[in-house]
Amino acid sequence: MRRALWMLLLLAPGPGGLLAQAPADSGAPRTSAETEQLREQIRQRWNTHLRATLGLTDDAAVKLQDTERRHEAERQPIRARQRAIGQALDAELASGSPNQDRVTQLMNERQQNRLALQDVDRREDGEMQRYLTPVQRARYQEERRRFQERVRDLVQQRRQQRQQRQPRAPRPPARKRPRS
């Protein structure tokens, strides 16, 4: 389980990321230093895993780490905006009468963000073409896809656990229907 939490930390934005706000296994909140230390451990394990899986030279491993860090820094604000757009869209749709223009605007912004993420991915892949073979790039993309899938699953599990722990608000009594 601890390994799974480390994977989540890698994708949590900033030092006050997702797990820094949640209680640790011991019940005490994580400090920014602890969170950063766990992120660094995840990065090291990821880099070691990629080096072995892809058969990277020292030079290629350093270049890959640099490429990943720079492009991930570009992705973080786009992902944050994507989450904000999703929340705004959910709120708009949940309202009694959603504003059609606002929904259209949010959907357009969501599509633009998706395209921006794809652009970062394309530029990252283009940079990797300079020092990775096609086989290494394909394996890298598959490893990254699997990693992201695992992280998504873990995030979903954490959400479900949080929802189960939160006390549910009592439901209002059901209204009686008049008989016809």
Secondary structure, DSSP 8 states (H G I E B T S, - for coil): -HHHHHHHHHHS-STT-HHHHSB-TTSSB--HHHHHHHHHHHHHHHHHHHHHHHT--HHHHHHHHHHHHHHHHHHHHHHHHHHHHHHHHHHHHHSSS--HHHHHHHHHHHHHHHHHHHHHHHHHHHHHTTTS-HHHHHHHHHHHHHHHHHHHHHHHHHHHHHHHHS--------------
